[in-house]
């Protein structure tokens, strides 16, 4: 074999290697795109879907590789993949136009208390500092209920619907304004309870508020319960009473069941405020898992979202979510 023939063979081999490398990089991102856009979050794929924002950022790497190696077909697929994934998640970082709600402001804070192990003083500080009007809590225990009132929550938010339970299943609602029609219901999945009530804010129509806590898809056998609990969440009522769902949904905006719930007439407050990519669940115990956004404040589309922010809550593996809202004016 001549030197020219050896050089030609080497070049062909290098081109094949480059092509294979590009397709090996592009294929996982393309598969993730199909999974996300098709809403195929079932079985073990449910947990993976939660990390779609990271997959979207990573989708730029196969594109850069394909362009650098001049592999046109792989570059086209990589570009389509990156556009689809980034297009699905990037709007969460951009504030959306809001309805012209002319009623009073409402500040709502939601927090998963991790079996009552969250720092109650920090929670009280958040309520006091941000002049919170409604507090929704999950994994609410008798011990932390007592401690919160000892620290002054009963004076800050005197109206409440509480169902404290030992472990992870308790739920509670605290409010500055009267709460009527209160109670709690138990989800069928992991038996988490959800406290609810109708808030009477002066100058606004009645608002139904519920502390949401569907089952977590922490294992494959829990996925059916997770889907059942999400399907069982109260839908929005665009032509009826205003509704707010706030809590630990154990789902991100990339999960189809949560998007289906939102499509009934809700808006995710953080998404609407341009803060929808801020992680709310760590875990923060040393595990190499990046934060994901599973805690949400879902509000009726007639309610304007002024801002949304996430705050650390020592003792819990969740962060608290604060949404500043403006309600429609009472007719």
C-alpha positions in Angstrom: 0.0 0.0 0.0 1.4 3.4 -1.0 1.7 6.3 1.3 -1.2 8.0 -0.5 -3.4 4.9 -0.1 -2.6 4.7 3.6 -3.3 8.4 4.1 -6.7 8.0 2.3 -7.6 5.0 4.5 -6.6 6.8 7.6 -8.7 9.8 6.6 -11.7 7.6 5.9 -11.3 5.9 9.3 -11.0 9.3 11.1 -14.2 10.5 9.3 -16.1 7.3 10.4 -14.9 7.8 14.0 -15.9 11.5 13.9 -19.3 10.6 12.5 -19.9 7.9 15.1 -18.8 10.2 17.9 -21.3 12.9 16.7 -24.2 10.5 16.5 -23.3 9.0 19.9 -23.5 12.5 21.4 -26.6 13.5 19.5 -28.7 10.4 20.0 -29.3 10.7 23.8 -30.3 14.4 23.5 -32.7 13.6 20.6 -34.2 10.7 22.6 -34.7 13.1 25.6 -36.4 15.5 23.3 -38.9 12.9 22.0 -39.5 11.8 25.6 -40.2 15.4 26.8 -42.4 16.5 23.8 -44.4 13.3 23.7 -45.2 13.4 27.4 -43.9 9.9 27.9 -43.0 10.3 31.5 -43.7 6.8 32.8 -42.0 4.2 34.9 -38.3 5.0 35.5 -38.4 7.9 33.0 -40.4 10.1 35.4 -37.4 11.0 37.5 -35.3 11.6 34.5 -37.8 14.1 33.0 -37.3 16.3 36.1 -33.8 17.2 34.9 -34.9 18.4 31.4 -33.5 22.0 32.0 -30.1 20.4 32.5 -30.6 18.3 29.4 -31.5 21.5 27.5 -28.3 23.2 28.5 -26.3 20.0 27.6 -27.9 19.8 24.2 -25.6 22.5 23.0 -22.6 20.3 23.4 -23.6 17.8 20.6 -24.4 20.7 18.4 -21.0 22.3 19.0 -19.3 18.9 18.4 -21.1 18.2 15.1 -20.4 21.7 13.8 -16.7 21.5 14.8 -16.4 18.1 13.0 -18.5 19.3 10.1 -21.0 16.5 10.3 -24.0 18.1 8.6 -26.7 15.5 9.3 -25.7 15.2 12.9 -25.6 19.0 13.2 -29.1 19.3 11.8 -30.5 16.8 14.3 -28.5 18.4 17.1 -29.8 21.9 16.2 -33.4 20.7 16.1 -32.9 18.9 19.5 -31.4 22.0 21.1 -34.1 24.3 19.8 -36.9 22.0 21.0 -35.5 21.5 24.5 -34.4 25.1 25.0 -37.7 26.3 23.6 -39.5 24.2 26.2 -37.6 25.5 29.2 -36.2 28.9 28.4 -39.6 30.8 28.6 -39.6 30.0 32.4 -36.8 32.6 32.8 -38.8 35.3 31.1 -41.6 37.2 32.8 -44.9 36.9 31.0 -47.6 39.6 30.6 -50.2 39.6 33.4 -53.9 40.2 33.5 -55.1 43.6 34.6 -56.2 42.5 38.1 -57.3 45.6 40.1 -57.9 44.0 43.5 -55.8 43.7 46.6 -52.3 42.2 46.8 -51.8 38.7 48.3 -48.5 37.3 49.4 -48.5 33.5 49.6 -45.7 31.3 51.0 -45.5 27.5 50.6 -43.0 25.2 52.4 -42.4 21.5 52.8 -41.3 21.1 56.4 -39.6 17.7 56.0 -41.5 15.8 58.7 -41.5 18.9 60.9 -37.7 19.1 60.9 -37.6 22.5 59.2 -36.4 25.5 61.3 -39.6 27.1 62.7 -37.8 30.3 63.5 -36.7 30.7 59.9 -40.2 30.1 58.7 -41.6 32.7 61.1 -38.9 35.1 59.9 -40.0 34.6 56.3 -43.7 35.2 57.2 -42.9 38.3 59.2 -40.3 39.8 56.9 -42.3 39.4 53.7 -45.7 40.2 55.3 -47.1 36.8 54.2 -50.9 36.6 54.0 -51.2 32.9 53.4 -48.9 30.1 54.4 -49.3 26.6 53.0 -47.3 23.8 54.7 -46.7 20.1 53.9 -45.2 17.4 56.1 -46.7 19.2 59.0 -46.4 17.6 62.4 -48.0 18.3 65.8 -44.6 19.3 67.2 -43.9 22.0 64.7 -47.5 23.2 64.9 -47.0 23.9 68.6 -43.6 25.5 68.1 -44.8 27.8 65.3 -47.5 29.2 67.6 -45.1 29.5 70.5 -42.9 31.7 68.2 -45.9 33.9 67.3 -47.5 32.5 64.2 -50.9 32.6 65.8 -50.7 36.4 66.0 -49.3 36.8 62.5 -51.7 34.4 60.8 -54.6 33.7 63.1 -56.9 31.9 60.7 -56.0 28.3 60.0 -57.1 24.9 58.7 -54.6 22.4 60.2 -54.2 18.7 60.0 -50.9 17.9 61.7 -49.8 14.3 61.6 -46.7 12.4 62.7 -44.4 11.8 59.7 -44.9 13.1 56.2 -48.6 13.2 55.7 -49.7 16.3 57.6 -50.9 19.5 56.0 -51.8 23.0 57.0 -53.1 26.4 55.9 -52.5 29.6 57.8 -54.0 33.0 56.8 -54.2 36.6 57.8 -57.8 36.7 56.5 -60.7 34.5 57.4 -60.7 31.0 56.0 -64.2 29.5 55.4 -65.3 26.1 54.1 -62.2 24.6 55.5 -61.1 21.0 55.8 -58.6 18.5 54.5 -58.6 15.5 52.1 -56.4 12.5 51.9 -54.8 11.6 48.6 -55.1 7.9 47.6 -51.4 7.6 46.5 -49.1 7.9 49.5 -51.9 9.2 51.8 -50.6 12.7 52.0 -53.3 15.1 53.2 -54.2 18.5 51.7 -55.7 21.2 53.8 -58.0 23.6 52.0 -60.2 26.6 52.7 -61.9 29.6 51.1 -60.1 32.9 51.7 -62.1 36.1 52.3 -59.8 39.0 51.3 -61.5 42.4 51.6 -62.0 43.9 48.1 -61.6 40.6 46.3 -63.8 37.7 45.3 -63.5 34.5 47.5 -60.4 32.4 46.7 -60.2 28.7 47.3 -56.7 27.8 48.5 -55.3 24.3 48.9 -51.9 23.0 50.2 -51.0 20.5 47.6 -48.9 17.4 48.2 -49.3 14.5 45.6 -47.3 11.3 46.0 -43.6 11.3 45.1 -42.4 9.1 42.2 -39.4 8.0 44.2 -39.6 4.4 42.9 -41.2 2.8 39.9 -44.0 1.2 41.9 -45.0 4.7 43.1 -45.5 6.2 39.6 -49.1 5.1 39.3 -49.9 6.7 42.7 -48.1 9.8 41.6 -50.2 10.1 38.4 -53.4 9.3 40.3 -52.7 12.1 42.9 -51.9 14.6 40.2 -55.0 13.8 38.3 -57.0 14.2 41.6 -55.9 17.8 42.2 -58.7 20.3 41.9 -58.8 21.8 38.4 -59.0 25.5 37.9 -62.5 26.9 37.3 -62.0 29.7 34.8 -65.7 30.7 34.9 -66.2 30.0 38.6 -64.4 30.7 41.9 -60.8 31.8 42.0 -58.5 28.9 42.9 -54.9 28.6 44.1 -52.9 25.4 44.6 -49.6 25.8 46.4 -47.2 23.1 47.7 -44.9 20.3 46.9 -46.2 18.8 43.7 -43.4 16.3 43.3 -43.4 17.2 39.6 -41.8 19.8 37.4 -43.2 21.8 34.5 -41.7 19.1 32.2 -44.0 16.4 33.6 -47.1 16.0 31.5 -49.6 15.4 34.4 -48.7 18.7 35.9 -48.9 20.5 32.6 -52.4 18.9 32.1 -53.5 20.3 35.5 -52.2 23.8 34.7 -54.0 23.7 31.3 -57.3 23.6 33.2 -56.8 27.3 33.9 -53.8 27.8 36.2 -50.6 29.7 35.8 -47.4 28.7 37.5 -46.4 31.8 39.5 -42.6 31.3 39.2 -42.9 30.6 35.5 -45.0 33.7 35.0 -42.6 35.8 37.0 -39.5 34.6 35.1 -38.2 32.5 38.0 -39.4 29.1 36.8 -35.9 27.6 36.6 -34.9 28.1 40.2 -34.6 24.8 42.0 -36.7 24.2 45.0 -35.6 20.6 46.0 -32.0 19.7 46.5 -31.4 17.4 48.1 -28.9 19.2 50.2 -27.4 16.2 52.1 -24.4 15.6 49.9 -26.0 13.6 47.2 -24.8 14.6 43.7 -28.2 15.5 42.5 -28.7 19.0 41.1 -31.8 21.0 42.3 -35.1 20.6 40.5 -38.3 22.7 40.6 -41.0 20.6 42.2 -42.6 23.2 44.6 -45.1 25.4 42.9 -47.8 28.1 43.4 -50.5 27.6 40.8 -52.9 30.5 40.5 -56.0 31.1 38.5 -55.2 32.9 35.3 -57.3 35.8 36.4 -54.8 36.5 39.2 -51.8 38.7 38.3 -48.4 37.4 39.4 -46.2 40.3 40.6 -43.1 38.3 41.6 -41.9 34.9 42.8 -38.9 34.0 44.8 -37.3 30.9 46.5 -35.8 30.9 50.0 -33.7 28.5 51.9 -35.4 26.7 54.8 -32.8 25.0 57.1 -33.8 21.6 58.2 -35.8 20.8 55.1 -34.7 19.4 51.8 -37.1 21.8 50.1 -36.9 25.6 49.7 -39.8 27.8 50.4 -41.6 29.5 47.5 -43.0 33.0 47.9 -45.5 34.4 45.3 -46.7 38.0 45.4 -50.0 38.2 43.6 -52.7 40.7 42.8 -56.3 39.5 42.9 -59.2 40.7 40.7 -61.4 43.3 42.4 -64.7 42.2 43.9 -67.6 42.9 41.6 
